Amino acid sequence: MCGIVGYIGRRDVAPLLLEGLQRLEYRGYDSAGIVITSPKAKTPGLKMVKAKGRVRDLEARVPKRFTGTTGIAHTRWATHGAPSDHNAHPHLDPAEQVAVVHNGIIDNADELRARLTADGVVFASETDTEVLTHLIARAAAKTLEGRVRSALAQIEGTYGIAVLHAGFPDRIVVARNGSPVVLGIGDKEMFVASDVAALVAHTRQIVTLDDGEMATLTADDFRTYTTEGSRTTPSPTTVEWEAESYDMGGHDTYMHKEISEQSDAVDRVLRGRIDDRFSTVRLDGLNLDARDARTIRRIKILGCGTSYHAGQIGAQMIEEIARIPADAEPASEFRYRNPVVDPDTLYVAVSQSGETYDVLAAVQELKRKGARVLGVVNVVGSAIARETDGGIYVHAGPEVCVVSTKCFTNTTVAFALLALHLGRIRDLSVADGRRIIEGLRRLPEQITEILGREAEVKDLAAAYAGAQSMMFIGRVRGYPVAREASLKLKEVSYVHAEAYPASELKHGPLALIEPALPTVAIVPDDDLLEKNRAALAEIKARSGRILAVAHRHQEKADHTLLVPKNENELDPILMGIPLQLFAYHTALAMGRDIDKPRNLAKSVTVE
């Protein structure tokens, strides 16, 4: 959520910041702003422009003579205060000439606002961030770093911030607690951002701040330290992806590009991990030896949204393949229900960005209670990757569209690898291990086959696009696929959709069935095929329209989307892919903003 970009060096800063904001548009936002200065300016001070709407609206307001060599910029996703020019970041204390951009939420903002108001401060916005700006401006410390530390000591909540002060035009001070801050190291220039997507066009050498860490950036160098002032010595890392990886690559939308990349993405998550000699896989990053793995009595998977659904599929595969009891739960619920943390339970945290706040907070609570936690994440070096005991990188590559597609698929494949690894340590036979491996190897080609039927899916989406609501059903392996497909349709097309286990239809949802409410049914060719067909018959008997996703034609369905058959345990990985295309083409037919759905953000770093 939100986006931070900052630069200090010798180049004209405004074009760099605007370009960085454009690369962060996928994160979700409703307003944008920019503030700049220069150590060599004849008239010291900060120059600021803000605008409700898109980055292009901000760019249209930037004057021609808006020059400087130091600046910070922001895209805001509203939390405190409606989207507006005055609520947009940066926030400025005009007397002290201090500007702040902030991701996160200040929990005690109301208390601090009341205190500052009593002291005579006049607020220009409804935001919590402006409180921090005035605290910095009124701090007694003589250095900018000291002022920021003093202000941060008074706030409760989460933050990723960048601070600019007209009195210290040779530096930017940044800090992190629960919201990502990444430094980019250039040649006599430094960058800062909330996401590497804003940096890779200029540098691939980065430093990721930890919670409780601050940094001072100058044109020639940077230094990091804790909020208490102790120096830290982080090691720079190299970003894996080139700037071109964040471009559309000839597609009309990022969503379409990322759906089309899934064959290659799955090949990446498998590459170098299959061990044919022992019919298993190598997952060295787990940091979990065979002896420890055999002590696991239960697996609990935690995620949010799409990651939660991937975790549901993962739990099903772990139970089937490894025969370890497993379940998935929303991380946002888990951390508030005072869960019993069992030493024999392995916890797995799932997040595309590796920065999802609800998941990260759950990880930190589990670690505090002594649990073993693994991470399944896409972004190397992300907070969850650093906080966990080990894990699996899913190697989906940059995913820019707010709606997750290829990362969801790669995450389910990563869970298949984990299930196979644990199964072969325990009781899974060599023959079954070999069978699962061959199924995994077939996935990229089968995904290509599914994507080759896009024209058929597009026609079906046009036929169903008029529906105001849709039902998605599946049973056991098919149910989490139905839940994810329902979410995809809601996210990108805004069509209301519900997902239910097919077995639950007769316990209430059948009351909704009528011709105006189409049902999408997940019907794998497995031991529950006849049970699923019975559910289709119940719907058809009530004049319901049915779109089946199946391995063979379903007579009771009005339309069937055929999916190639894999091993029973791996079928859910494939069955959701045509429904990604279905959601995409439904949204396209309805004229939706596909890459930036309303009210949503890519990386949810607030509670």
C-alpha positions in Angstrom: 0.0 0.0 0.0 1.2 3.5 -0.7 4.5 4.2 -2.3 7.6 6.1 -1.3 10.4 7.3 -3.6 13.3 9.6 -2.7 16.5 10.7 -4.4 19.6 12.7 -3.5 22.4 13.3 -5.9 23.3 15.6 -8.8 20.5 14.9 -11.3 17.3 16.9 -11.7 15.1 15.2 -9.1 11.5 15.8 -10.2 11.6 13.6 -13.3 13.2 10.8 -11.4 10.6 10.9 -8.6 7.7 11.0 -11.0 9.1 8.0 -12.9 9.5 6.2 -9.6 5.9 6.9 -8.6 4.7 5.6 -11.9 6.5 2.3 -11.3 4.7 2.1 -7.9 1.2 2.8 -9.3 0.4 -0.9 -9.1 0.5 -0.8 -5.3 -2.9 1.0 -5.1 -3.3 4.7 -4.3 -5.7 7.7 -4.5 -3.4 10.7 -4.5 0.2 11.7 -5.0 2.7 14.4 -4.1 6.3 15.5 -4.4 8.6 17.9 -2.5 12.1 18.9 -3.6 15.0 21.1 -2.5 18.6 21.6 -3.4 21.8 22.3 -1.3 22.8 24.9 -3.9 19.5 26.7 -4.1 19.8 30.5 -4.0 16.7 30.6 -1.9 16.6 27.8 0.6 13.3 26.1 1.1 11.0 23.2 0.1 8.9 23.3 -3.1 5.8 21.0 -3.0 3.1 19.9 -5.4 0.2 17.5 -4.5 -2.9 16.2 -6.3 -5.8 13.9 -5.7 -5.9 11.2 -8.4 -3.3 9.5 -10.5 0.4 10.3 -10.9 -0.4 11.8 -14.3 -2.6 14.4 -12.5 0.3 15.3 -10.2 2.7 15.5 -13.2 0.2 18.0 -14.9 0.5 20.3 -11.9 4.3 20.3 -11.7 5.6 23.8 -12.9 8.2 23.9 -15.6 10.7 25.6 -13.2 10.5 22.9 -10.6 14.1 22.0 -10.2 16.3 20.5 -7.4 18.6 17.7 -6.7 17.0 16.3 -3.5 13.4 15.2 -3.0 10.8 12.7 -1.7 7.5 11.7 -3.3 4.5 9.5 -2.4 1.4 7.8 -3.6 -1.2 7.6 -0.8 -3.9 4.9 -0.1 -6.4 6.6 2.2 -6.6 5.5 5.8 -7.0 8.7 7.9 -9.0 11.2 5.8 -10.7 10.9 2.4 -8.7 11.2 -0.8 -8.0 14.9 -1.4 -5.3 17.4 -2.3 -4.8 18.4 1.3 -4.6 14.8 2.7 -2.1 13.8 0.0 1.5 13.3 1.1 4.1 14.9 1.6 3.0 16.7 4.7 4.7 20.0 5.5 5.4 22.0 8.6 5.5 25.4 6.8 7.3 27.3 9.7 10.2 24.8 10.1 10.1 23.6 6.5 10.0 19.9 7.4 8.3 17.4 4.9 7.4 13.8 5.6 6.1 10.9 3.5 4.8 7.9 5.5 3.5 4.4 4.9 1.7 2.8 7.8 -0.6 3.9 10.6 0.1 5.9 13.8 -2.2 4.4 16.4 -1.9 7.2 18.9 -2.4 10.0 16.3 -5.6 11.4 18.0 -3.9 11.8 21.3 -0.8 13.5 19.8 -3.0 15.7 17.6 -4.9 16.9 20.6 -1.7 17.7 22.4 -0.2 19.6 19.5 -3.4 21.5 18.9 -3.4 22.6 22.5 0.2 23.9 21.9 -1.1 26.1 19.0 -0.4 23.8 16.0 -2.9 24.3 13.1 -3.4 21.1 11.1 -3.8 21.3 7.3 -5.0 17.7 6.9 -7.0 14.9 8.5 -4.1 12.5 8.3 -2.1 10.7 11.1 1.1 11.5 9.2 0.9 15.3 9.7 1.2 14.6 13.5 4.7 13.1 12.8 5.7 16.1 10.7 4.9 18.6 13.5 6.6 16.4 16.1 9.8 16.5 14.1 9.6 20.2 13.5 9.2 20.8 17.3 11.9 18.4 18.5 14.8 20.1 20.4 17.6 18.1 18.9 20.1 20.0 16.7 20.5 17.3 14.1 17.8 16.1 11.7 18.5 12.5 12.8 18.0 13.5 16.4 14.7 15.2 15.6 13.4 12.2 13.8 14.4 9.9 16.6 12.7 12.1 19.2 9.5 12.1 17.2 9.5 8.4 16.6 9.9 7.8 20.3 6.5 9.4 20.9 4.5 7.4 18.3 2.9 4.0 18.5 2.1 2.1 15.3 3.8 1.2 12.0 5.8 3.3 9.6 8.1 3.6 6.7 9.1 7.2 6.4 11.3 9.6 4.5 12.0 13.1 5.9 13.3 16.2 4.2 14.3 19.5 6.0 15.1 22.8 4.3 17.7 23.4 7.0 19.5 20.1 6.2 19.3 20.1 2.3 22.2 17.7 2.0 20.4 14.7 3.4 17.3 12.5 3.6 16.5 10.6 6.8 14.4 7.5 6.6 13.1 4.9 9.1 11.2 1.7 9.2 8.9 -0.1 11.6 6.6 -2.6 10.0 6.5 -1.0 6.6 9.2 -1.6 4.0 12.1 0.9 3.2 14.7 0.0 0.7 17.9 2.0 -0.1 19.3 2.1 -3.6 23.1 2.7 -4.0 24.2 4.6 -7.0 27.3 6.4 -8.3 27.4 9.6 -6.2 23.7 9.4 -5.7 21.3 7.5 -3.4 17.7 6.4 -3.7 15.1 5.3 -1.3 11.8 3.5 -2.0 9.2 1.3 -0.5 9.6 -1.2 -3.3 12.5 -2.1 -5.5 10.3 -1.6 -8.5 11.0 2.1 -8.2 14.8 1.6 -8.1 15.8 -1.1 -10.7 15.8 1.4 -13.6 18.7 3.2 -11.8 20.5 0.7 -9.6 20.4 -3.0 -8.6 22.4 -2.6 -5.4 20.1 -2.3 -2.5 20.0 -2.4 1.3 16.7 -3.3 3.0 16.2 -1.7 6.4 15.0 -3.9 9.4 12.3 -2.8 11.8 13.7 -0.3 14.3 16.4 0.8 11.8 17.0 4.3 10.4 19.3 5.6 7.7 20.8 9.0 6.6 21.3 9.3 2.8 23.7 11.9 1.3 24.7 12.1 -2.4 28.0 10.3 -1.7 27.1 7.7 1.0 24.6 6.4 3.5 24.8 5.2 7.1 22.3 3.1 9.1 21.6 3.0 12.8 18.9 2.0 15.2 16.3 4.3 16.5 18.4 4.4 19.7 21.4 5.7 17.7 23.6 2.5 17.6 25.3 2.0 14.2 24.3 -1.0 12.1 26.2 -2.6 9.2 23.9 -4.1 6.6 25.3 -5.8 3.6 24.1 -4.6 0.1 22.4 -7.2 -2.1 21.8 -7.4 -5.8 18.3 -7.3 -7.2 17.6 -10.4 -9.3 15.3 -8.7 -11.9 16.1 -6.1 -14.5 14.0 -3.0 -15.1 12.4 -4.6 -18.2 10.8 -7.3 -15.9 8.5 -4.5 -14.6 7.3 -3.5 -18.1 4.2 -4.8 -19.9 6.2 -6.5 -22.6 3.7 -5.9 -25.4 0.6 -6.8 -23.4 -2.3 -4.4 -22.8 -2.2 -5.0 -19.1 0.1 -6.4 -16.5 -2.5 -8.9 -15.5 -2.6 -10.4 -18.9 1.2 -10.4 -19.1 1.5 -12.2 -15.8 -1.2 -14.8 -16.6 0.7 -15.6 -19.8 4.1 -15.9 -17.9 2.9 -18.8 -15.8 4.5 -21.6 -17.7 7.9 -20.0 -17.5 7.3 -19.0 -13.9 6.4 -22.6 -12.9 9.5 -23.8 -14.7 11.6 -21.4 -12.5 10.2 -22.7 -9.2 11.0 -26.3 -10.2 14.4 -25.6 -11.7 17.3 -27.2 -9.8 15.0 -28.6 -7.1 14.1 -32.0 -8.4 16.1 -34.9 -7.1 15.5 -37.9 -9.4 17.9 -40.2 -7.6 15.8 -40.3 -4.5 12.4 -39.3 -6.1 12.2 -36.2 -4.0 13.1 -32.5 -4.1 15.9 -30.4 -2.6 14.7 -27.5 -0.5 17.9 -26.4 1.2 16.4 -23.1 2.3 14.1 -24.8 4.7 16.9 -25.2 7.2 15.0 -28.3 8.4 16.9 -31.6 8.6 15.2 -35.0 8.2 15.3 -35.7 11.9 13.6 -32.4 12.8 11.1 -32.9 9.9 10.0 -36.3 11.4 9.1 -34.6 14.7 6.4 -32.4 13.0 3.0 -33.5 14.1 0.9 -30.7 12.5 1.3 -27.9 10.0 -0.5 -24.6 10.2 -0.4 -22.3 7.1 -1.0 -18.5 7.5 -1.8 -16.1 4.7 -4.2 -13.4 3.6 -6.4 -13.2 0.5 -4.9 -15.1 -2.4 -2.0 -16.4 -0.2 -4.5 -17.9 2.2 -6.2 -19.7 -0.7 -2.9 -21.0 -1.9 -2.3 -22.1 1.7 -5.6 -24.0 1.6 -4.5 -25.9 -1.5 -1.1 -26.4 0.1 -2.6 -27.9 3.3 -4.7 -30.3 1.2 -1.5 -31.5 -0.7 0.5 -31.8 2.5 -2.2 -34.0 4.0 -2.5 -36.2 0.9 1.1 -36.5 0.0 3.0 -36.3 3.3 0.1 -37.5 5.6 0.7 -34.8 8.1 -2.4 -33.0 9.5 -2.5 -29.5 8.0 -4.8 -26.6 7.7 -4.7 -23.0 6.6 -6.1 -19.9 8.4 -6.2 -16.2 7.7 -3.2 -14.6 9.4 -5.3 -11.6 10.3 -7.6 -13.8 12.5 -4.9 -16.1 13.9 -2.9 -13.4 15.6 -6.0 -12.0 17.5 -7.5 -15.2 18.9 -4.7 -16.0 21.4 -3.8 -19.3 19.6 -2.2 -22.3 21.3 1.3 -22.5 19.9 2.3 -26.2 19.9 6.1 -27.0 19.8 5.3 -30.0 17.5 3.6 -27.7 14.9 5.4 -26.3 11.9 4.0 -22.8 10.9 4.2 -21.6 7.3 3.8 -17.9 6.5 2.7 -17.1 3.0 3.0 -13.7 1.3 3.8 -12.6 -2.3 5.5 -9.4 -1.2 7.0 -10.9 2.0 5.8 -7.6 3.7 2.1 -8.3 4.3 1.6 -6.7 7.7 -0.9 -9.2 9.1 1.3 -12.1 8.2 4.5 -10.5 9.4 2.8 -9.7 12.8 1.7 -13.3 13.1 5.3 -14.5 12.4 6.7 -12.1 15.0 4.1 -13.4 17.6 5.0 -17.0 16.8 8.7 -16.4 17.0 8.1 -14.7 20.4 6.4 -17.9 21.6 9.2 -20.1 20.3 7.5 -21.6 17.3 9.4 -22.9 14.2 8.2 -20.7 11.2 8.9 -21.1 7.5 8.2 -18.5 4.9 6.8 -19.1 1.4 7.4 -15.7 -0.3 8.2 -14.3 -3.7 10.5 -11.3 -2.8 14.0 -12.2 -1.9 15.2 -10.4 1.3 11.7 -9.3 2.3 10.8 -8.9 5.9 9.1 -12.3 6.3 12.0 -14.0 4.5 14.3 -12.5 7.1 12.2 -13.1 10.1 11.5 -16.8 9.5 13.7 -19.8 10.3 13.8 -20.8 6.6 11.5 -21.2 3.7 10.9 -21.4 -0.1 11.2 -18.6 -2.6 8.6 -19.1 -5.3 10.5 -17.3 -8.0 7.4 -16.0 -9.8 9.3 -12.9 -10.9 7.9 -9.3 -10.4 4.1 -9.3 -10.2 2.8 -5.7 -10.8 -0.9 -6.2 -11.2 -2.8 -5.8 -7.9 -4.6 -9.0 -8.6 -2.2 -12.0 -8.1 -2.1 -14.7 -10.7 1.3 -16.2 -11.4 2.5 -15.8 -7.8 -0.6 -17.8 -6.7 0.2 -20.6 -9.1 3.9 -20.7 -8.2 3.0 -20.7 -4.5 0.8 -23.7 -4.9 3.6 -25.4 -6.8 6.0 -24.5 -3.9 3.6 -26.2 -1.5 3.6 -29.3 -3.7 7.4 -29.4 -3.4 7.1 -29.0 0.3 4.6 -31.8 0.5 6.8 -34.1 -1.6 9.9 -33.3 0.5 8.1 -34.1 3.7 6.4 -37.1 2.3 9.6 -38.7 1.1 11.2 -38.1 4.6 8.3 -39.9 6.1 6.2 -42.7 4.4 5.8 -41.7 0.7 7.1 -44.5 -1.5 9.7 -44.0 -4.2 7.0 -44.9 -6.8 4.7 -42.2 -5.5 7.5 -39.7 -5.3 8.4 -40.4 -8.9 4.7 -40.1 -9.9 4.4 -36.7 -8.3 7.7 -35.5 -9.9 6.5 -36.5 -13.3 3.3 -34.6 -12.6 5.2 -31.5 -11.6 7.3 -31.7 -14.8 4.1 -31.8 -16.9 2.8 -28.6 -15.4 4.5 -26.0 -17.7 3.4 -27.7 -20.9 -0.1 -28.1 -19.5 -0.3 -24.5 -18.5 0.7 -23.5 -22.1 -2.1 -25.8 -23.3 -4.7 -24.0 -21.1 -3.5 -20.5 -22.1 -3.8 -21.6 -25.8 -7.6 -21.7 -25.2 -7.9 -18.1 -24.3 -10.2 -17.3 -27.2 -12.8 -19.8 -25.9 -12.5 -18.4 -22.4 -13.0 -14.8 -23.7 -16.2 -15.9 -25.5 -17.6 -17.5 -22.3 -16.7 -14.4 -20.3 -18.7 -12.2 -22.7 -21.6 -14.6 -22.3 -21.6 -14.4 -18.5 -20.5 -10.8 -18.1 -24.1 -9.6 -17.6 -24.5 -11.5 -14.4 -24.8 -9.4 -11.3 -23.7 -12.3 -9.1 -22.1 -15.7 -9.5 -21.7 -18.8 -7.3 -18.5 -20.9 -7.3 -18.5 -24.4 -5.9 -16.0 -27.2 -5.5 -15.4 -30.2 -3.3 -12.3 -31.0 -1.2 -9.5 -30.3 -3.7 -11.8 -28.1 -5.8 -13.1 -25.9 -2.9 -10.0 -23.7 -2.5 -9.9 -23.3 -6.3 -13.5 -22.1 -6.2 -12.7 -19.6 -3.4 -9.7 -18.2 -5.3 -11.7 -18.0 -8.5 -14.5 -16.2 -6.7 -12.0 -13.7 -5.2 -10.4 -13.1 -8.7 -13.8 -12.2 -10.2 -14.7 -9.9 -7.3 -11.3 -8.1 -7.3 -11.0 -7.3 -11.0 -14.6 -7.1 -12.3 -16.5 -6.0 -9.1 -19.1 -8.7 -9.8 -20.4 -10.1 -6.5 -19.4 -13.8 -6.1 -19.6 -16.4 -3.4 -17.8 -19.7 -3.0 -19.2 -22.7 -1.2 -18.2 -26.4 -0.8 -20.4 -28.2 -3.3 -21.5 -30.5 -0.5 -23.0 -27.5 1.3 -25.4 -26.4 -1.5 -28.3 -28.3 0.0 -27.7 -26.8 3.4 -28.7 -23.3 2.4 -27.2 -21.8 -0.8 -29.6 -23.7 -3.1 -32.1 -21.0 -2.1 -30.1 -18.6 -4.3 -30.2 -20.7 -7.5 -32.1 -19.3 -10.4 -31.4 -18.6 -14.1 -29.9 -15.1 -13.2 -27.3 -16.6 -10.9 -24.7 -18.7 -12.8 -22.7 -21.3 -11.0 -19.0 -22.0 -11.8 -18.3 -25.6 -10.7 -14.9 -27.2 -10.2 -15.2 -30.8 -11.3 -11.9 -32.7 -11.3 -11.9 -36.3 -12.6 -11.2 -37.9 -9.3 -12.9 -40.1 -6.7 -15.5 -37.4 -6.0 -16.5 -37.0 -9.7 -20.0 -38.5 -9.2 -20.6 -36.5 -6.0 -19.8 -33.3 -8.0 -22.1 -34.4 -10.8 -24.9 -34.8 -8.3 -24.4 -31.2 -7.3 -24.6 -30.1 -10.9 -27.9 -32.0 -11.2 -29.3 -30.2 -8.1 -28.5 -26.9 -9.7 -29.8 -27.8 -13.1 -33.1 -29.1 -11.6 -33.6 -25.5 -10.3 -32.9 -23.9 -13.7 -29.4 -22.7 -12.8 -26.8 -22.0 -15.5 -23.6 -23.9 -15.1 -20.0 -23.3 -16.3 -17.9 -26.3 -15.4 -14.1 -26.5 -15.2 -13.4 -30.1 -15.7 -11.2 -32.8 -17.3 -14.0 -34.1 -19.4 -17.3 -32.7 -20.8 -20.1 -32.4 -18.2 -23.5 -33.1 -19.6 -25.4 -31.1 -16.9 -23.3 -28.0 -17.5 -24.2 -25.3 -20.1 -20.6 -24.9 -20.9 -17.4 -26.8 -20.0 -13.9 -25.4 -19.8 -11.6 -28.4 -20.3 -8.4 -28.6 -18.4 -5.6 -31.2 -19.0 -5.4 -34.0 -16.3 -2.5 -34.3 -14.0 -2.1 -36.3 -10.9 -5.1 -36.0 -8.6 -3.0 -34.2 -5.9 -1.7 -31.6 -8.4 -4.9 -31.0 -10.4 -5.9 -27.9 -8.3 -2.8 -26.1 -9.5 -4.1 -26.2 -13.1 -7.9 -25.8 -12.6 -7.7 -22.2 -11.4 -5.8 -20.9 -14.4 -8.7 -20.7 -16.9 -10.7 -18.9 -14.3 -8.0 -16.3 -14.0 -8.6 -15.7 -17.7 -12.3 -15.8 -17.1 -12.1 -13.0 -14.5 -9.7 -11.0 -16.7 -12.0 -11.1 -19.8 -15.1 -10.5 -17.7 -13.5 -7.3 -16.3 -12.3 -6.3 -19.8 -15.8 -6.7 -21.2 -17.1 -4.5 -18.4 -14.5 -1.8 -18.9 -12.8 -2.1 -15.5 -9.3 -0.7 -14.6 -7.8 -4.2 -14.6 -4.3 -3.5 -13.1 -5.6 -1.1 -10.5 -8.9 -2.3 -9.1 -10.8 0.2 -7.0 -10.1 0.3 -3.3 -7.4 -2.3 -3.4 -3.6 -2.3 -3.0 -1.0 -4.8 -4.0 1.1 -5.0 -0.8 -1.1 -4.6 2.3 1.3 -3.2 4.8 -1.2 -1.7 7.2 -3.7 -3.5 9.5 
